[in-house]
Amino acid sequence: MPCFDEGVTLARRLPDDPARLARALTDRSMFLVAARSFERAFADLAEAVALLQ
């Protein structure tokens, strides 16, 4: 999962594009669902949705 964490970290450094961060969070949340880590996946997905509103 380190590559997904790095993607989110890099996207957070680029505040001019919230959609990029939302994509990174969504990617990581899908990985977390596959790993059955539902609470963390929900938190990432909720943050991604908030960014896109």
Contacts in CASP RR format, 6 or more apart in sequence:
PFRMAT RR
TARGET T0000
AUTHOR 0000-0000-0000
METHOD contacts of the structure
MODEL  1
MPCFDEGVTLARRLPDDPARLARALTDRSMFLVAARSFERAFADLAEAVA
LLQ
1 28 0 8 1.000
1 31 0 8 1.000
1 32 0 8 1.000
1 35 0 8 1.000
4 24 0 8 1.000
4 27 0 8 1.000
4 28 0 8 1.000
4 31 0 8 1.000
5 28 0 8 1.000
7 24 0 8 1.000
7 27 0 8 1.000
7 28 0 8 1.000
8 21 0 8 1.000
8 24 0 8 1.000
8 25 0 8 1.000
8 28 0 8 1.000
8 44 0 8 1.000
10 24 0 8 1.000
11 17 0 8 1.000
11 20 0 8 1.000
11 21 0 8 1.000
11 23 0 8 1.000
11 24 0 8 1.000
11 25 0 8 1.000
12 21 0 8 1.000
14 20 0 8 1.000
14 21 0 8 1.000
18 51 0 8 1.000
18 52 0 8 1.000
19 51 0 8 1.000
19 52 0 8 1.000
21 48 0 8 1.000
21 51 0 8 1.000
22 48 0 8 1.000
22 49 0 8 1.000
22 51 0 8 1.000
22 52 0 8 1.000
23 48 0 8 1.000
25 44 0 8 1.000
25 45 0 8 1.000
25 47 0 8 1.000
25 48 0 8 1.000
25 51 0 8 1.000
26 44 0 8 1.000
26 45 0 8 1.000
26 48 0 8 1.000
28 44 0 8 1.000
29 40 0 8 1.000
29 41 0 8 1.000
29 42 0 8 1.000
29 44 0 8 1.000
29 45 0 8 1.000
29 48 0 8 1.000
30 41 0 8 1.000
32 38 0 8 1.000
32 40 0 8 1.000
32 41 0 8 1.000
32 44 0 8 1.000
33 41 0 8 1.000
END
